[in-house]
């Protein structure tokens, strides 16, 4: 990242993985109660911010299918400006690297990076807990990226506890299909009654299994998505058939991932993927790159 008084460039908006995703109930307002562990990755979109002195907020990058007024970065900047009464403006450029509709948190992470970067660029000094509450208005995953640490999450994803995760490398495969999260949550066949666990259930696996946390829990959305999207089922089946590493879907899909102890091991498996499959090898992160931008 490069920083001047008027610019913040090369700000990483990191992807996330759901190491497991249990849906434990449904609230009267229609939102689902869930439990998950969020893992940050050293791979994501790259955002660039340039200060404007006329108060305008503009996206300088065209993103097919995403009008500027619907872009979460613009919505985040506008929300922060309204919340603080700042007179500043910004130009936002987005180097879009994460596939959309993949369960990697791309839009949510972009929104969080925007909030963190503008908190610094606009010299607002909004505290982290306040920024997390503001972020929830943009989506259930956005507070996690403001929280900035790998986390055990409950509620709709906003109740967060930091967890220490071992260093890992992940092979992430993204089938060429976009999975709409709202549609999957609305599926009648979705399991919504997984038994709630406590954080120590997860942490205990560190001492019990050399492959922790690879085999812990499941993703309640995976079966439904695989039934609706053959490409996701094919990717999961390939890992089961060809490699010793189990694969799991992240979020509501479509990306699936497997976990490895070394980058060479992950790249060796990546080299065996069928031609044309979209894949990335990414390392785990402990802390969001812009964590220090907020107290």
C-alpha positions in Angstrom: 0.0 0.0 0.0 1.2 3.5 -0.8 -0.1 6.6 1.1 0.1 10.3 0.7 -2.0 13.0 2.3 -4.3 12.9 -0.7 -4.2 9.3 -1.8 -4.3 5.7 -0.6 -3.4 3.2 -3.3 -3.1 -0.6 -3.4 -5.4 -1.2 -0.5 -6.2 -4.9 -0.4 -9.8 -6.0 0.2 -9.0 -9.6 1.2 -11.2 -12.5 0.4 -12.6 -14.7 3.2 -13.4 -18.4 3.5 -16.1 -19.9 5.8 -14.2 -22.9 7.3 -17.6 -24.2 8.2 -21.1 -22.7 8.0 -23.9 -24.0 10.2 -27.4 -22.5 10.0 -29.0 -22.9 13.5 -32.3 -21.2 13.1 -34.4 -18.5 11.4 -35.5 -15.3 13.1 -39.0 -13.8 12.8 -37.6 -11.0 10.6 -36.5 -13.7 8.0 -32.8 -13.5 8.7 -31.0 -16.7 9.4 -29.0 -17.4 12.6 -25.7 -19.0 11.8 -22.3 -20.0 13.2 -19.1 -19.9 11.2 -15.4 -19.4 11.3 -14.2 -16.7 9.0 -10.6 -17.1 7.6 -8.9 -14.1 5.9 -6.8 -14.7 2.7 -3.9 -12.8 1.2 -5.8 -12.5 -2.1 -8.6 -10.0 -3.0 -9.6 -6.9 -4.9 -7.3 -3.9 -4.9 -8.8 -0.5 -4.2 -7.3 3.0 -4.8 -8.7 6.2 -3.2 -8.0 9.8 -4.2 -9.3 12.7 -2.0 -11.7 15.2 -3.6 -12.3 18.6 -2.1 -15.7 19.1 -3.7 -17.5 16.5 -1.5 -18.4 14.2 -4.4 -18.1 10.4 -4.3 -17.2 8.8 -7.6 -16.3 5.4 -8.9 -13.7 5.7 -11.6 -13.8 2.0 -12.7 -16.6 0.4 -14.8 -17.7 -2.9 -13.4 -20.0 -4.8 -15.8 -23.4 -5.5 -14.2 -22.8 -3.3 -11.2 -24.0 0.3 -11.6 -22.1 2.8 -9.5 -25.1 3.7 -7.4 -25.5 0.0 -6.4 -21.8 -0.6 -5.8 -21.0 -1.3 -2.1 -18.0 0.9 -2.2 -20.1 3.9 -3.2 -22.8 3.0 -0.6 -20.1 2.6 2.1 -18.5 5.9 1.3 -21.9 7.7 1.2 -22.9 6.1 4.5 -19.7 7.1 6.2 -20.0 10.7 4.9 -23.6 10.9 6.1 -22.8 9.4 9.5 -19.9 11.8 10.2 -21.0 14.9 8.3 -17.6 15.0 6.5 -17.3 17.5 3.7 -14.7 15.5 1.9 -15.2 13.5 -1.3 -13.3 10.7 -3.0 -12.5 9.0 -6.3 -12.6 5.2 -6.0 -10.8 2.9 -8.4 -11.3 -0.9 -8.1 -9.0 -3.6 -9.5 -11.6 -6.4 -9.4 -9.9 -9.7 -8.9 -12.4 -11.8 -6.9 -15.2 -13.4 -8.9 -18.7 -12.3 -8.1 -21.3 -14.6 -6.6 -18.5 -16.9 -5.3 -19.0 -16.8 -1.6 -15.6 -15.1 -1.1 -17.0 -11.9 0.4 -15.8 -9.7 -2.5 -18.4 -6.9 -2.3 -18.5 -7.0 1.5 -14.7 -6.7 1.7 -14.6 -3.9 -0.8 -17.2 -2.0 1.4 -15.1 -2.6 4.5 -11.9 -1.5 2.9 -13.6 1.6 1.8 -14.8 2.4 5.3 -11.3 1.7 6.8 -9.5 3.7 4.1 -11.8 6.7 4.2 -11.7 6.7 8.0 -8.0 7.4 7.5 -8.0 9.6 4.4 -10.9 11.8 5.7 -9.2 11.9 9.1 -12.4 10.9 10.9 -11.1 8.7 13.7 -14.3 6.7 14.0 -13.7 3.8 16.5 -13.8 0.2 15.3 -16.9 -0.8 17.3 -18.8 2.2 15.8 -17.5 1.4 12.3 -18.6 -2.2 12.7 -22.2 -1.1 13.7 -22.2 1.1 10.6 -20.9 -1.7 8.4 -23.8 -4.0 9.4 -26.1 -1.7 7.4 -24.3 -2.7 4.3 -24.4 -6.5 4.8 -23.9 -9.2 7.4 -20.3 -10.0 6.4 -19.0 -6.4 6.3 -18.5 -6.1 10.1 -16.1 -9.1 10.0 -13.7 -7.3 7.7 -13.8 -4.2 9.9 -13.2 -6.5 12.9 -10.1 -7.4 11.0 -9.1 -10.7 12.6 -10.1 -14.4 11.9 -13.2 -14.9 13.9 -15.9 -17.3 15.2 -19.2 -15.6 14.2 -22.7 -16.0 15.4 -26.1 -14.2 15.0 -26.4 -13.2 11.4 -22.6 -13.1 11.3 -22.1 -9.9 13.3 -21.3 -11.3 16.7 -17.5 -11.9 16.5 -14.9 -13.5 18.6 -11.2 -13.6 17.5 -9.8 -17.1 16.9 -6.1 -18.1 16.4 -5.8 -20.2 13.2 -2.8 -22.1 12.0 -1.0 -20.9 8.9 -2.4 -22.6 5.8 -2.5 -22.5 2.1 -5.8 -22.8 0.3 -6.5 -24.0 -3.3 -9.7 -22.1 -4.2 -11.7 -23.3 -7.3 -14.5 -21.1 -8.6 -16.9 -22.8 -11.1 -18.2 -20.5 -13.8 -21.5 -19.9 -12.2 -22.8 -17.1 -9.9 -24.9 -18.3 -6.9 -27.3 -15.7 -5.5 -27.2 -15.8 -1.8 -30.8 -14.7 -1.2 -32.1 -17.5 -3.5 -30.2 -20.2 -1.6 -31.4 -18.9 1.8 -35.0 -19.1 0.5 -34.7 -22.7 -0.6 -37.2 -25.0 1.1 -34.6 -27.8 1.3 -32.1 -25.8 3.2 -31.2 -27.2 6.6 -31.9 -24.6 9.3 -31.7 -26.6 12.5 -28.0 -27.6 13.0 -27.3 -27.9 16.7 -25.6 -24.8 18.0 -22.0 -25.3 19.2 -19.7 -23.3 21.5 -16.4 -21.9 20.4 -14.4 -24.4 22.4 -16.0 -27.2 20.3 -14.1 -25.7 17.4 -10.9 -24.9 19.2 -10.6 -28.3 20.8 -10.0 -29.8 17.3 -6.6 -28.1 17.2 -5.2 -30.5 19.7 -7.2 -33.5 18.5 -6.4 -33.5 14.8 -3.3 -32.8 12.8 -5.5 -31.7 9.9 -7.5 -29.1 12.0 -9.6 -27.3 11.1 -10.1 -29.2 7.8 -12.6 -31.8 9.0 -14.6 -29.7 11.5 -18.3 -29.2 10.8 -19.9 -28.7 7.4 -21.5 -26.1 5.2 -25.3 -26.3 5.4 -25.7 -24.6 2.0 -23.4 -26.9 0.2 -25.9 -29.7 -0.6 -28.5 -27.3 -1.9 -26.1 -25.4 -4.1 -24.6 -28.6 -5.5 -28.0 -29.9 -6.4 -28.8 -26.7 -8.3 -25.4 -26.1 -9.9 -23.7 -29.1 -11.5 -20.5 -27.2 -11.8 -20.2 -26.9 -8.0 -21.0 -30.6 -7.5 -18.3 -31.5 -10.2 -15.6 -29.5 -8.4 -16.4 -31.1 -5.0 -16.4 -34.5 -6.6 -13.1 -33.9 -8.3 -11.4 -33.2 -5.0 -12.9 -36.3 -3.4 -11.9 -38.5 -6.4 -8.4 -37.1 -7.3 -6.9 -35.8 -4.0 -6.6 -36.7 -0.4 -7.7 -33.3 0.7 -11.4 -32.8 1.4 -13.0 -29.8 -0.3 -15.7 -27.6 1.1 -17.8 -24.8 -0.4 -17.4 -21.3 1.1 -20.4 -19.2 2.0 -23.3 -19.7 -0.4 -20.9 -20.7 -3.2 -19.9 -21.1 -5.9 -16.2 -21.3 -4.8 -14.9 -24.5 -3.1 -11.6 -24.9 -1.4 -9.1 -27.4 0.0 -6.5 -26.8 2.7 -2.8 -27.6 2.6 0.2 -27.2 4.8 2.6 -25.9 2.1 2.3 -23.7 -1.0 4.1 -26.4 -3.0 1.5 -29.0 -2.1 -1.3 -26.6 -3.0 0.3 -25.7 -6.3 0.9 -29.4 -7.1 -2.8 -30.2 -6.7 -3.6 -27.0 -8.7 -1.5 -28.3 -11.6 -3.7 -31.3 -11.8 -7.0 -29.4 -12.2 -8.9 -29.9 -15.5 -8.1 -27.4 -18.2 -10.1 -24.2 -18.0 -11.0 -24.3 -14.3 -10.6 -21.0 -12.5 -8.4 -21.4 -9.5 -6.1 -19.6 -7.1 -3.7 -20.6 -4.4 -3.8 -18.2 -1.5 -2.2 -18.0 1.9 -4.0 -17.4 5.2 -3.9 -14.0 6.9 -4.1 -13.3 10.6 -4.9 -9.6 10.3 -6.7 -7.3 7.8 -4.0 -5.2 6.0 -5.8 -2.0 7.0 -6.4 -3.1 10.6 -4.2 -0.2 12.0 -6.4 2.4 10.3 -9.0 2.3 13.2 -8.7 2.1 16.9 
